[in-house]
Amino acid sequence: MKGYLLQTNKIKLGVTISLILLIALYLVGTAIFNGEPEVMMSEVEPMFISQCVSQSNQTPLDRNGELAVSVWNIYKQQKPQWKAQLQELTDHSDLVLLQEARLNNGFSTYLAQSQRHVVMAKGFRLFNIPMGVMNISTEQVGHACAYQTIEPWIRFAKSTLITSYPLSTGQQLLVINLHGLNFDWKLDRFHAQWQRVLQKVAIHQGPVIVGGDFNTWRDGRVKLVRELTERLKLKEVKYHVDHRHRIFGLPLDHLYYKGLILIDARSTQTNASDHNPIWAKFMVESVLI
């Protein structure tokens, strides 16, 4: 009996030690995958600069005062129809905000052939492939900064990309592309992720776009986003067709704005991702005055 108990205790100890080692390896691995915040740009070789980058650009993003913007979680390009859907969005948009972009060789080739300007904030690298949020635009970005927030439990980082683009009015358009944390029940880190948005919008003088997959799948998350956006005097886009992906009846994808006039907006269905894209057209406010 003593021998059996001793053997059982040895097995339990071995399992415990193995679990501890696996957890330690996982934590070390995710820390390596996350690394430091990185901005990747199509204008900068080899598409890597840490944290922030600025470049001289005077070409306005809008066209005669009109500005078309799309928001789409591209689901790491896992579905075969992603290329056709993305092409349609870029054909009809001056600016496309992507979440869950996976910058593998195939996507890099597609982006190079698109002749659009690309800036990406890496959330993490898996097998040396960056994953995160990405802006695709008709004109170069003027300034870009990448930020990371670590997911509780799974420990992989979500990214936020904060950029600015010149407008025909001489103003700078502040654009925030955010993929919200998903596994933060207490919402402490979710709130911290939004604090960066709060700080940047509060000091910006000019129009603002805030969009992305906010992961607002429960009431507490919706309430927090609503309180912060109201504090910043951001308006949420209203859609005449609304097929945004929902969980528990709540949409995950959003587009907010300030200092612009909303002309039209819709969210149409697609089988190219597990999220449906948003498309909206704006007019620069001072053009109408």
Salt bridges, closest charged atoms under 4 A:
GLU38 OE2 - LYS122 NZ 3.35
GLU38 OE1 - ARG125 NH2 2.88
GLU43 OE2 - HIS117 ND1 2.34
GLU66 OE1 - LYS281 NZ 3.77
ASP94 OD1 - ARG63 NE 2.67
GLU100 OE1 - LYS76 NZ 3.05
GLU151 OE2 - LYS158 NZ 2.62
ASP213 OD2 - HIS179 NE2 3.29
ASP213 OD2 - HIS275 NE2 3.65
GLU236 OE2 - ARG244 NH1 3.64
GLU236 OE2 - HIS254 ND1 2.79
ASP242 OD1 - ARG244 NE 2.98
ASP242 OD2 - ARG246 NH2 3.18
ASP253 OD2 - HIS275 ND1 2.83
ASP264 OD1 - HIS240 ND1 2.95
ASP264 OD2 - ARG266 NH1 3.31
